Amino acid sequence: MKKRVTLSLESKIYDDFQKYCDEEGWVLSRKVEIWMQNFLEELKSKKESKK
């Protein structure tokens, strides 16, 4: 299930990244979702390695 969210971002950063995503054929929201997933996986991995 998809969830709609609202973010506050610096306009220039958003615009530059949106342009980059358009040029690469990426969907910005999917790219952010992948980054979030990778972040959580790395965090989980670090926690497990401390055990």
Biopython code that builds the backbone (N, CA, C, O; Angstrom):
import numpy as np
from Bio.PDB.StructureBuilder import StructureBuilder

atoms = [
    (1, "MET", "N", (0.851, -1.182, 0.000)),
    (1, "MET", "CA", (0.000, 0.000, 0.000)),
    (1, "MET", "C", (0.892, 1.239, 0.000)),
    (1, "MET", "O", (1.864, 1.307, 0.753)),
    (2, "LYS", "N", (0.575, 2.188, -0.817)),
    (2, "LYS", "CA", (1.332, 3.436, -0.910)),
    (2, "LYS", "C", (0.743, 4.456, 0.051)),
    (2, "LYS", "O", (-0.462, 4.475, 0.304)),
    (3, "LYS", "N", (1.625, 5.309, 0.585)),
    (3, "LYS", "CA", (1.193, 6.363, 1.497)),
    (3, "LYS", "C", (1.681, 7.691, 0.948)),
    (3, "LYS", "O", (2.853, 7.825, 0.595)),
    (4, "ARG", "N", (0.812, 8.653, 0.876)),
    (4, "ARG", "CA", (1.183, 9.989, 0.409)),
    (4, "ARG", "C", (1.721, 10.782, 1.600)),
    (4, "ARG", "O", (1.112, 10.795, 2.670)),
    (5, "VAL", "N", (2.871, 11.445, 1.408)),
    (5, "VAL", "CA", (3.471, 12.239, 2.471)),
    (5, "VAL", "C", (3.805, 13.632, 1.952)),
    (5, "VAL", "O", (3.904, 13.857, 0.746)),
    (6, "THR", "N", (3.973, 14.549, 2.876)),
    (6, "THR", "CA", (4.368, 15.909, 2.540)),
    (6, "THR", "C", (5.717, 16.172, 3.174)),
    (6, "THR", "O", (5.914, 15.919, 4.363)),
    (7, "LEU", "N", (6.645, 16.681, 2.381)),
    (7, "LEU", "CA", (7.987, 16.995, 2.860)),
    (7, "LEU", "C", (8.273, 18.465, 2.628)),
    (7, "LEU", "O", (7.772, 19.060, 1.674)),
    (8, "SER", "N", (9.076, 19.047, 3.497)),
    (8, "SER", "CA", (9.577, 20.410, 3.292)),
    (8, "SER", "C", (11.051, 20.301, 2.946)),
    (8, "SER", "O", (11.854, 19.826, 3.750)),
    (9, "LEU", "N", (11.399, 20.739, 1.757)),
    (9, "LEU", "CA", (12.766, 20.645, 1.272)),
    (9, "LEU", "C", (13.219, 21.996, 0.733)),
    (9, "LEU", "O", (12.406, 22.827, 0.329)),
    (10, "GLU", "N", (14.524, 22.195, 0.736)),
    (10, "GLU", "CA", (15.058, 23.394, 0.102)),
    (10, "GLU", "C", (14.692, 23.356, -1.375)),
    (10, "GLU", "O", (14.895, 22.339, -2.038)),
    (11, "SER", "N", (14.166, 24.433, -1.883)),
    (11, "SER", "CA", (13.663, 24.488, -3.243)),
    (11, "SER", "C", (14.735, 24.133, -4.277)),
    (11, "SER", "O", (14.470, 23.359, -5.196)),
    (12, "LYS", "N", (15.924, 24.683, -4.138)),
    (12, "LYS", "CA", (16.991, 24.424, -5.111)),
    (12, "LYS", "C", (17.400, 22.957, -5.111)),
    (12, "LYS", "O", (17.607, 22.366, -6.171)),
    (13, "ILE", "N", (17.514, 22.372, -3.928)),
    (13, "ILE", "CA", (17.886, 20.956, -3.844)),
    (13, "ILE", "C", (16.815, 20.106, -4.520)),
    (13, "ILE", "O", (17.126, 19.215, -5.310)),
    (14, "TYR", "N", (15.563, 20.387, -4.206)),
    (14, "TYR", "CA", (14.463, 19.628, -4.816)),
    (14, "TYR", "C", (14.469, 19.786, -6.336)),
    (14, "TYR", "O", (14.388, 18.800, -7.069)),
    (15, "ASP", "N", (14.564, 21.023, -6.799)),
    (15, "ASP", "CA", (14.531, 21.283, -8.242)),
    (15, "ASP", "C", (15.684, 20.597, -8.965)),
    (15, "ASP", "O", (15.494, 19.993, -10.021)),
    (16, "ASP", "N", (16.890, 20.697, -8.383)),
    (16, "ASP", "CA", (18.056, 20.067, -9.003)),
    (16, "ASP", "C", (17.912, 18.552, -9.039)),
    (16, "ASP", "O", (18.241, 17.918, -10.042)),
    (17, "PHE", "N", (17.423, 17.975, -7.952)),
    (17, "PHE", "CA", (17.269, 16.519, -7.916)),
    (17, "PHE", "C", (16.150, 16.066, -8.838)),
    (17, "PHE", "O", (16.279, 15.037, -9.501)),
    (18, "GLN", "N", (15.066, 16.806, -8.892)),
    (18, "GLN", "CA", (13.958, 16.473, -9.794)),
    (18, "GLN", "C", (14.448, 16.494, -11.240)),
    (18, "GLN", "O", (14.115, 15.606, -12.025)),
    (19, "LYS", "N", (15.233, 17.500, -11.588)),
    (19, "LYS", "CA", (15.788, 17.593, -12.940)),
    (19, "LYS", "C", (16.677, 16.383, -13.226)),
    (19, "LYS", "O", (16.591, 15.787, -14.300)),
    (20, "TYR", "N", (17.521, 16.026, -12.275)),
    (20, "TYR", "CA", (18.404, 14.873, -12.431)),
    (20, "TYR", "C", (17.592, 13.592, -12.639)),
    (20, "TYR", "O", (17.898, 12.793, -13.525)),
    (21, "CYS", "N", (16.563, 13.405, -11.822)),
    (21, "CYS", "CA", (15.708, 12.225, -11.954)),
    (21, "CYS", "C", (15.040, 12.185, -13.324)),
    (21, "CYS", "O", (14.965, 11.129, -13.951)),
    (22, "ASP", "N", (14.559, 13.328, -13.784)),
    (22, "ASP", "CA", (13.930, 13.390, -15.104)),
    (22, "ASP", "C", (14.921, 12.984, -16.193)),
    (22, "ASP", "O", (14.584, 12.223, -17.100)),
    (23, "GLU", "N", (16.137, 13.496, -16.094)),
    (23, "GLU", "CA", (17.159, 13.195, -17.100)),
    (23, "GLU", "C", (17.533, 11.713, -17.101)),
    (23, "GLU", "O", (17.848, 11.148, -18.149)),
    (24, "GLU", "N", (17.498, 11.084, -15.919)),
    (24, "GLU", "CA", (17.875, 9.676, -15.790)),
    (24, "GLU", "C", (16.693, 8.723, -15.968)),
    (24, "GLU", "O", (16.867, 7.505, -16.007)),
    (25, "GLY", "N", (15.491, 9.291, -16.076)),
    (25, "GLY", "CA", (14.296, 8.462, -16.249)),
    (25, "GLY", "C", (13.821, 7.830, -14.950)),
    (25, "GLY", "O", (13.154, 6.795, -14.966)),
    (26, "TRP", "N", (14.161, 8.449, -13.830)),
    (26, "TRP", "CA", (13.759, 7.931, -12.528)),
    (26, "TRP", "C", (12.511, 8.647, -12.031)),
    (26, "TRP", "O", (12.242, 9.786, -12.412)),
    (27, "VAL", "N", (11.763, 7.975, -11.187)),
    (27, "VAL", "CA", (10.656, 8.606, -10.470)),
    (27, "VAL", "C", (11.216, 9.047, -9.123)),
    (27, "VAL", "O", (11.694, 8.220, -8.345)),
    (28, "LEU", "N", (11.159, 10.337, -8.850)),
    (28, "LEU", "CA", (11.765, 10.892, -7.636)),
    (28, "LEU", "C", (11.276, 10.175, -6.386)),
    (28, "LEU", "O", (12.090, 9.818, -5.535)),
    (29, "SER", "N", (9.997, 9.958, -6.252)),
    (29, "SER", "CA", (9.478, 9.335, -5.032)),
    (29, "SER", "C", (10.007, 7.917, -4.862)),
    (29, "SER", "O", (10.262, 7.483, -3.739)),
    (30, "ARG", "N", (10.174, 7.193, -5.959)),
    (30, "ARG", "CA", (10.706, 5.826, -5.874)),
    (30, "ARG", "C", (12.169, 5.856, -5.452)),
    (30, "ARG", "O", (12.611, 4.994, -4.691)),
    (31, "LYS", "N", (12.920, 6.831, -5.932)),
    (31, "LYS", "CA", (14.330, 6.963, -5.554)),
    (31, "LYS", "C", (14.444, 7.249, -4.051)),
    (31, "LYS", "O", (15.292, 6.663, -3.378)),
    (32, "VAL", "N", (13.617, 8.125, -3.530)),
    (32, "VAL", "CA", (13.614, 8.433, -2.091)),
    (32, "VAL", "C", (13.217, 7.191, -1.298)),
    (32, "VAL", "O", (13.811, 6.904, -0.259)),
    (33, "GLU", "N", (12.229, 6.460, -1.777)),
    (33, "GLU", "CA", (11.788, 5.238, -1.110)),
    (33, "GLU", "C", (12.931, 4.220, -1.028)),
    (33, "GLU", "O", (13.129, 3.593, 0.013)),
    (34, "ILE", "N", (13.674, 4.058, -2.110)),
    (34, "ILE", "CA", (14.814, 3.128, -2.123)),
    (34, "ILE", "C", (15.874, 3.581, -1.131)),
    (34, "ILE", "O", (16.435, 2.753, -0.413)),
    (35, "TRP", "N", (16.161, 4.873, -1.074)),
    (35, "TRP", "CA", (17.144, 5.384, -0.107)),
    (35, "TRP", "C", (16.702, 5.106, 1.323)),
    (35, "TRP", "O", (17.510, 4.710, 2.163)),
    (36, "MET", "N", (15.424, 5.312, 1.595)),
    (36, "MET", "CA", (14.912, 5.053, 2.944)),
    (36, "MET", "C", (15.046, 3.571, 3.296)),
    (36, "MET", "O", (15.450, 3.223, 4.406)),
    (37, "GLN", "N", (14.709, 2.714, 2.355)),
    (37, "GLN", "CA", (14.801, 1.274, 2.580)),
    (37, "GLN", "C", (16.256, 0.876, 2.846)),
    (37, "GLN", "O", (16.529, 0.122, 3.779)),
    (38, "ASN", "N", (17.180, 1.374, 2.039)),
    (38, "ASN", "CA", (18.598, 1.063, 2.232)),
    (38, "ASN", "C", (19.107, 1.568, 3.580)),
    (38, "ASN", "O", (19.882, 0.884, 4.249)),
    (39, "PHE", "N", (18.674, 2.756, 3.977)),
    (39, "PHE", "CA", (19.060, 3.315, 5.268)),
    (39, "PHE", "C", (18.616, 2.403, 6.405)),
    (39, "PHE", "O", (19.394, 2.103, 7.311)),
    (40, "LEU", "N", (17.357, 1.963, 6.350)),
    (40, "LEU", "CA", (16.834, 1.092, 7.402)),
    (40, "LEU", "C", (17.549, -0.254, 7.427)),
    (40, "LEU", "O", (17.803, -0.799, 8.501)),
    (41, "GLU", "N", (17.878, -0.795, 6.256)),
    (41, "GLU", "CA", (18.599, -2.059, 6.201)),
    (41, "GLU", "C", (20.003, -1.921, 6.782)),
    (41, "GLU", "O", (20.469, -2.808, 7.496)),
    (42, "GLU", "N", (20.680, -0.809, 6.478)),
    (42, "GLU", "CA", (22.015, -0.568, 7.042)),
    (42, "GLU", "C", (21.940, -0.403, 8.556)),
    (42, "GLU", "O", (22.788, -0.924, 9.280)),
    (43, "LEU", "N", (20.943, 0.308, 9.030)),
    (43, "LEU", "CA", (20.753, 0.509, 10.463)),
    (43, "LEU", "C", (20.521, -0.827, 11.161)),
    (43, "LEU", "O", (21.115, -1.099, 12.205)),
    (44, "LYS", "N", (19.670, -1.647, 10.594)),
    (44, "LYS", "CA", (19.390, -2.974, 11.152)),
    (44, "LYS", "C", (20.661, -3.819, 11.171)),
    (44, "LYS", "O", (20.943, -4.503, 12.155)),
    (45, "SER", "N", (21.414, -3.772, 10.095)),
    (45, "SER", "CA", (22.657, -4.538, 9.998)),
    (45, "SER", "C", (23.663, -4.100, 11.056)),
    (45, "SER", "O", (24.330, -4.943, 11.657)),
    (46, "LYS", "N", (23.781, -2.805, 11.292)),
    (46, "LYS", "CA", (24.698, -2.288, 12.305)),
    (46, "LYS", "C", (24.280, -2.721, 13.695)),
    (46, "LYS", "O", (25.122, -3.081, 14.518)),
    (47, "LYS", "N", (22.973, -2.688, 13.962)),
    (47, "LYS", "CA", (22.464, -3.106, 15.268)),
    (47, "LYS", "C", (22.732, -4.588, 15.491)),
    (47, "LYS", "O", (23.111, -4.993, 16.590)),
    (48, "GLU", "N", (22.540, -5.393, 14.459)),
    (48, "GLU", "CA", (22.755, -6.841, 14.583)),
    (48, "GLU", "C", (24.234, -7.173, 14.769)),
    (48, "GLU", "O", (24.569, -8.133, 15.464)),
    (49, "SER", "N", (25.106, -6.401, 14.166)),
    (49, "SER", "CA", (26.540, -6.680, 14.301)),
    (49, "SER", "C", (27.078, -6.294, 15.676)),
    (49, "SER", "O", (28.149, -6.760, 16.066)),
    (50, "LYS", "N", (26.363, -5.457, 16.415)),
    (50, "LYS", "CA", (26.760, -5.060, 17.759)),
    (50, "LYS", "C", (26.398, -6.115, 18.797)),
    (50, "LYS", "O", (26.893, -6.080, 19.923)),
    (51, "LYS", "N", (25.535, -7.052, 18.416)),
    (51, "LYS", "CA", (25.076, -8.082, 19.362)),
    (51, "LYS", "C", (26.140, -9.112, 19.604)),
    (51, "LYS", "O", (25.928, -10.050, 20.371)),
]
sb = StructureBuilder()
sb.init_structure("model")
sb.init_model(0)
sb.init_chain("A")
sb.init_seg("    ")
for serial, (resi, resn, name, xyz) in enumerate(atoms, 1):
    if name == "N":
        sb.init_residue(resn, " ", resi, " ")
    sb.init_atom(name, np.array(xyz, "f"), 0.0, 1.0, " ", f" {name:<3s}", serial, name[0])
structure = sb.get_structure()
